[in-house]
Amino acid sequence: MSIQLIDTHCHLDFAVFDGWRDQLLADARSDNVTDFVVPGVTADAWPGLLATCDAEGLYPALGLHPCFLDQHKAADLTQLEELLSFKPVAAVGEIGLDFFIANLNQEKQIELFTRQLEMANHFQLPVLLHVRKAHDQVLKLLRQFKLERGGIVHAYSGSEQQAQQYIELGFKLGMGGSLTYDRAKKLRRIAMHLPLDAFVLETDSPDIPLAGYRGEPNQPRRVREVAEVFAELRGISLEELAQCTSATARKLLRL
């Protein structure tokens, strides 16, 4: 049986991939990665991202990332709303809260996140979430907004209890390079114990390198290695893991 894998979070528009993007995609497809979701991080990057996603199997998401808070302008939210009104996108993202970085104003982050949750609700789109040291705050806002289409908690890093709360709210958990490290005991427990249809695969390319690839840009083809580790942890075949996670991603993101 031929497997099909989906990278639900890869920044293929980033400059690090200029000059070898076509090869990158060819390599990924040779490893059975068929679809790629490319999240936005700043308004300035959206035009390039949308152009990148003209290629077959690439799906854009648009959003304002909390880590680039100082780069965002009020007009960016207006532009985002306008683009979402007519551009076919997979999701609103990458959005969320990052309370790990000390000098990022938390109140401004919450305001930015809230505005984008409102848009996701208005346009009936799922969201791609960036959450660091802020899971309880994000869960509180998600309960408030009750997003009809849910979304993905990218690079999941919370507790098993928080994971269950996300799942109850209609969210899936993104599993990527972190899962390949033996020291990721908490994450591996979550990956082994929660229902398989609660998960999707991702790389966060060029970030979050897999074990054995530190110091080089991550790339979408390595979602297959994430899947292999994940399948081994659960004691199932790669085919079953791929079939379930890809079906989950397709249904959620309407790919």
C-alpha positions as CSV (number, residue, x, y, z in Angstrom):
1,M,0.0,0.0,0.0
2,S,1.4,3.4,-1.0
3,I,1.4,5.8,2.0
4,Q,0.6,9.5,1.9
5,L,2.0,11.9,4.5
6,I,1.0,15.5,5.2
7,D,3.3,18.1,6.7
8,T,0.7,20.4,8.5
9,H,3.3,23.0,9.4
10,C,6.3,24.0,7.3
11,H,7.6,27.5,6.5
12,L,8.5,26.8,2.9
13,D,8.4,30.5,2.1
14,F,11.3,31.3,4.3
15,A,14.5,32.7,2.6
16,V,16.6,29.7,3.8
17,F,14.9,27.6,1.2
18,D,15.5,30.1,-1.7
19,G,17.3,28.4,-4.5
20,W,16.5,24.8,-3.5
21,R,12.7,24.9,-2.8
22,D,11.9,22.8,-5.9
23,Q,14.4,20.1,-4.9
24,L,13.1,20.2,-1.3
25,L,9.6,19.5,-2.5
26,A,10.8,16.7,-4.9
27,D,12.8,15.1,-2.0
28,A,9.7,15.3,0.2
29,R,7.4,13.7,-2.5
30,S,9.9,10.9,-3.0
31,D,9.4,10.1,0.7
32,N,5.6,10.1,0.3
33,V,4.9,13.6,1.6
34,T,2.1,14.7,-0.7
35,D,0.7,17.9,1.0
36,F,2.2,20.8,2.8
37,V,0.6,23.6,4.9
38,V,2.5,26.8,4.9
39,P,1.7,29.2,7.8
40,G,2.1,32.9,7.7
41,V,4.0,34.9,10.4
42,T,4.1,38.5,9.2
43,A,2.1,40.6,6.8
44,D,5.2,41.5,4.8
45,A,5.8,37.8,4.1
46,W,2.2,37.0,2.9
47,P,2.6,37.9,-0.8
48,G,5.7,35.6,-1.1
49,L,3.9,32.9,0.9
50,L,0.9,33.0,-1.4
51,A,3.2,32.9,-4.5
52,T,5.1,29.9,-3.0
53,C,1.7,28.1,-2.5
54,D,0.9,28.3,-6.2
55,A,2.6,24.9,-6.5
56,E,0.5,21.8,-6.4
57,G,-0.1,20.3,-2.9
58,L,0.9,23.5,-1.1
59,Y,-1.8,25.2,1.1
60,P,-1.4,28.7,2.6
61,A,-2.4,29.8,6.1
62,L,-2.4,33.5,7.0
63,G,-1.8,35.0,10.4
64,L,0.3,37.2,12.6
65,H,2.8,35.3,14.8
66,P,3.2,36.4,18.4
67,C,7.0,36.2,18.3
68,F,7.0,39.0,15.7
69,L,4.8,41.3,17.8
70,D,7.1,44.3,17.4
71,Q,6.9,44.0,13.6
72,H,3.1,44.0,13.4
73,K,1.1,47.1,12.6
74,A,-2.6,47.9,13.2
75,A,-3.1,47.9,9.4
76,D,-1.9,44.3,9.2
77,L,-5.1,43.1,10.9
78,T,-7.2,45.0,8.4
79,Q,-5.2,43.5,5.6
80,L,-5.6,40.0,7.1
81,E,-9.3,40.4,7.3
82,E,-9.5,41.5,3.7
83,L,-7.3,38.6,2.4
84,L,-9.3,36.1,4.4
85,S,-12.5,37.4,2.8
86,F,-11.4,36.3,-0.7
87,K,-8.3,34.1,-0.6
88,P,-8.8,30.4,-0.3
89,V,-6.6,29.5,2.8
90,A,-6.4,26.3,4.9
91,A,-6.4,28.1,8.2
92,V,-5.7,31.3,10.2
93,G,-2.2,30.9,11.4
94,E,0.4,30.9,12.8
95,I,-1.2,32.7,15.8
96,G,-1.2,32.3,19.5
97,L,0.6,33.3,22.7
98,D,4.3,33.0,23.6
99,F,4.9,33.7,27.3
100,F,8.4,32.1,27.1
101,I,10.1,35.1,25.6
102,A,10.4,37.6,28.5
103,N,10.2,40.9,26.6
104,L,7.1,40.1,24.5
105,N,4.2,42.2,25.9
106,Q,1.6,39.7,27.0
107,E,-1.4,42.1,26.9
108,K,-0.6,43.0,23.3
109,Q,-0.2,39.4,22.4
110,I,-3.6,38.6,23.9
111,E,-5.2,41.5,22.0
112,L,-3.6,40.3,18.7
113,F,-4.6,36.7,19.3
114,T,-8.2,37.6,20.2
115,R,-8.6,39.7,17.0
116,Q,-7.4,36.7,14.9
117,L,-9.7,34.3,16.8
118,E,-12.6,36.6,15.9
119,M,-11.6,36.4,12.3
120,A,-11.3,32.6,12.4
121,N,-14.8,32.5,13.8
122,H,-16.2,35.0,11.3
123,F,-14.7,33.2,8.2
124,Q,-15.3,29.7,9.7
125,L,-11.6,28.7,9.5
126,P,-9.5,26.5,11.7
127,V,-6.4,28.0,13.4
128,L,-2.8,27.0,13.7
129,L,-1.6,27.7,17.2
130,H,1.8,28.7,18.5
131,V,1.7,28.2,22.3
132,R,4.7,28.4,24.7
133,K,4.2,28.6,28.5
134,A,0.7,29.8,27.9
135,H,-1.5,26.8,27.5
136,D,-4.0,27.7,30.3
137,Q,-4.4,31.2,28.9
138,V,-4.9,29.9,25.4
139,L,-7.4,27.3,26.6
140,K,-9.4,30.0,28.4
141,L,-9.7,32.0,25.2
142,L,-10.6,29.0,23.1
143,R,-13.4,28.2,25.5
144,Q,-14.6,31.7,25.2
145,F,-14.6,31.7,21.4
146,K,-15.8,28.1,20.8
147,L,-14.2,27.9,17.3
148,E,-16.5,25.8,15.1
149,R,-13.6,24.4,13.0
150,G,-11.1,24.0,15.9
151,G,-7.5,23.8,14.7
152,I,-4.0,22.4,15.4
153,V,-1.8,23.1,18.5
154,H,1.5,23.2,16.6
155,A,4.6,21.6,18.2
156,Y,2.5,20.5,21.2
157,S,4.4,21.1,24.5
158,G,1.7,21.0,27.2
159,S,0.6,18.4,29.7
160,E,-1.6,15.3,29.0
161,Q,-4.4,17.0,30.9
162,Q,-4.1,20.1,28.8
163,A,-4.0,18.0,25.7
164,Q,-7.3,16.4,26.6
165,Q,-8.8,19.8,27.1
166,Y,-7.7,20.9,23.6
167,I,-9.1,17.7,22.1
168,E,-12.5,18.4,23.8
169,L,-12.5,21.8,22.1
170,G,-12.0,20.2,18.7
171,F,-8.3,20.6,18.4
172,K,-5.6,18.3,17.1
173,L,-2.0,18.1,18.4
174,G,0.9,18.6,16.0
175,M,3.7,16.0,16.4
176,G,7.1,16.9,14.9
177,G,10.8,16.7,15.5
178,S,10.6,16.9,19.3
179,L,9.1,13.4,19.3
180,T,12.3,11.9,17.9
181,Y,14.3,12.7,21.0
182,D,14.6,10.0,23.7
183,R,14.5,12.6,26.4
184,A,11.0,13.8,25.3
185,K,9.4,11.4,27.9
186,K,6.3,13.5,28.6
187,L,5.5,14.1,24.9
188,R,6.1,10.5,24.1
189,R,3.6,9.4,26.8
190,I,1.0,11.8,25.3
191,A,1.7,10.4,21.8
192,M,1.3,6.8,23.0
193,H,-1.8,7.2,25.2
194,L,-4.2,9.6,23.5
195,P,-6.4,8.6,20.6
196,L,-4.5,8.3,17.3
197,D,-7.1,10.6,15.6
198,A,-6.1,13.4,18.0
199,F,-2.8,13.9,16.1
200,V,-1.4,15.3,12.9
201,L,2.2,15.4,11.7
202,E,4.5,18.4,11.0
203,T,8.1,19.5,10.7
204,D,8.0,23.2,11.4
205,S,10.7,23.4,8.7
206,P,13.3,25.0,8.8
207,D,13.0,24.8,12.6
208,I,12.8,22.0,15.3
209,P,15.3,19.6,13.7
210,L,14.9,15.9,14.4
211,A,17.4,13.9,16.5
212,G,20.5,13.4,14.4
213,Y,20.0,16.5,12.3
214,R,20.9,19.3,14.8
215,G,22.6,22.3,13.2
216,E,20.9,22.0,9.7
217,P,17.6,23.3,8.4
218,N,14.7,20.9,8.9
219,Q,12.8,20.0,5.8
220,P,9.4,18.4,5.0
221,R,10.7,15.1,3.8
222,R,11.6,14.3,7.5
223,V,7.9,14.1,8.4
224,R,8.3,10.5,7.3
225,E,10.9,9.9,10.1
226,V,8.6,11.6,12.6
227,A,5.9,9.2,11.4
228,E,8.2,6.2,11.7
229,V,9.1,7.1,15.3
230,F,5.5,7.7,16.2
231,A,4.4,4.4,14.7
232,E,7.0,2.5,16.6
233,L,6.0,4.2,19.9
234,R,2.4,3.1,19.3
235,G,3.3,-0.3,18.1
236,I,1.5,0.1,14.8
237,S,2.5,0.1,11.2
238,L,3.7,3.2,9.4
239,E,0.8,2.7,6.9
240,E,-1.8,2.8,9.7
241,L,-0.1,5.9,11.3
242,A,0.0,7.7,8.0
243,Q,-3.5,6.8,7.0
244,C,-5.0,8.1,10.2
245,T,-3.0,11.3,10.6
246,S,-3.4,12.2,7.0
247,A,-7.2,11.6,7.1
248,T,-7.4,13.8,10.3
249,A,-5.4,16.6,8.6
250,R,-7.5,16.4,5.4
251,K,-10.8,16.5,7.3
252,L,-9.7,19.4,9.6
253,L,-8.1,21.6,7.0
254,R,-10.3,20.5,4.0
255,L,-7.3,19.7,1.9
